[in-house]
Structure formats: structure tokens, C-alpha cells
Amino acid sequence: MIAQQLINGLTLGVLYALLALGYTLIFGTLSFINFAHGEVSLLGAYLAWFAIARMGLGVIPACIFGVVITSVVGVVMERVGYKPIRTAPKLAMITVSVGFSYIVQTAIQLIFGTQPHEFKVMNVTSWSFAGITINSIHILVLIVSIILMVSLQLFIHYTKSGRSIRAISMDQDTAGLMGINVNATISLTFAIGSALGAVSSILMGMYYAQVYPMMGTSIGNKAFAAAVLGGSGSIPGAMLGGIMMGLIESIAGTVLNTQVREGVAFVVMILILIFKPSGILGKEVVKD
């Protein structure tokens, strides 16, 4: 039973990690939490569902459609809402992000309805051995998530754009003086973060075989907790935090009960932050 929950927890964990990476990338460049990230990411799942159910596209083209449009929405949101107030107090940016969260959530309900939509996009094959059951959705989620997380690490460390993102996260003004296009790099960050979030939401929809309006808030809160748990601004931390959140949630649902499983993960996050406020892999900030 525990082994099965570890498989389920790892599957959920990598999905939380993908979404948490979006929070982390944006926090790293602008030093604020984009609370609209979960809802914007959910848009990708709804668009993929719409492309399959209403436009008749195949699964892969539909998923690409959802990811691309979500990336564009993320960039537009940054240019329209966040760029004009970058120099304002961070509270202003947080307030705008909360506003965007409600706007996107309301738009999703108005356009796609308030009822859940079935999201079965493939025939699920299961394999059982030693009391553990693994299906094709588990394998798909793990493979796609691991490929994307490794690719992001390589992109951040070994490409010019990735080094620009790291430079801006260290010192935006100095990066600008060194010839880095700050506006374009921040837009790229939102595009990547939104795309990763869209993939996470699409895979989550496949995992649960449905999409529903509050899914963005639910997984967004857990991904936010994962980003904080792992260390805000740390990409490896977001990955670790997401996997830990998934494992804790899954095991708690077995050891305790399903009604408290989500609460336990947040309790662990609070305890971690009490004893290590920077998160597990976050860097301590020393003030003079």
C-alpha cells in the first residue's frame, strides 16, 4: 500500500514541481509571487480540452495549442499588468496578480462553463507487479515532467537567454547596463513559466480524467507551497518541493485520511519555514 502511494505521490509531485517552476522563475526575476499563475496555467488544460472536444484536433496538436496560447496569455499579462508597475511597491504587483487570478478564473467559467469536463484523451493501460499498479498515465507524466525539468536546467545554465535570466535574478539594473534586454528576458520568463504551468495542468487533467474551474486554485496553492518549501527563487528547490508535497499528500491520505491529506502538506511547509525561512534549498539573505 505504501509503495503504491509512493508511486502516486511521485506522479503528483512532479506535476506540482512543473507548476512550482513557474512561480520560481517569476519570483527570481521580479521578486514577487504571481498569484495568477495557477489560473493562467489551468487555461492550458481547458484549451487542450476544447481543441480535442470541439475543434476535433488530435491529442498532441491540441496540447501544443493549449501550451502556446497560455504562453501568449502569460506574456500579455506581464506586459499589460506588471511591466507598468515594476518600480512600484511589490504589494501593488501582488494586488494586480490577485486581480488577474479572479479575472482568468471568471473568464474560464464564463467561456467553458462551471461544470467539470471529461478529459480522457488516451486509452489507459495498467501493469501490476508486487502489489503495485502503474498505468500509462503515470509513465507519461513522469517522462514528460522529467524531460521538461532537465531541459529547463540545461536551458538556464547553458544558453545565452538562460544566463540572462540568471543575471536579472541577481541584479536587474546591472544586467541592463551589461547589455541584457531586461524587458524581453522577463517576457521570456513569463512565457516559459506559463508554458510549464500549462503542461502541468494538461497532465493533471489527464491524471484525473477531467478539468474543472477550481483546479487551477487547488494545484496552484500546492505548487506555491512547493516553491516556498523548496526555496523561493531556487529551480532545484521548486523541483524538490513539488515532489515532497506530492509524496506527503499521498502518504498522509493513506496513513491518516483523505480529508486531511492536503492540510498535512501545508503543515509541513509551515514547520520547514519556521526552522528554515529560506526553504530547503533557498539562500539565506543577510542584511547589513
TAURZI-V696715 format. One record per helix or strand of 3 or more residues. SS is the DSSP state (a for helix, b for strand). FROM is the first residue (numbers start at 1). LEN is the number of residues. If there is no record, write none. Layout:
# TAURZI-V696715
SS	FROM	LEN
SS	FROM	LEN
This chain:
# TAURZI-V696715
a	2	29
a	37	17
a	59	27
a	90	23
b	126	4
b	132	4
a	136	23
a	160	11
a	172	6
a	182	27
a	215	16
a	235	21
a	261	15
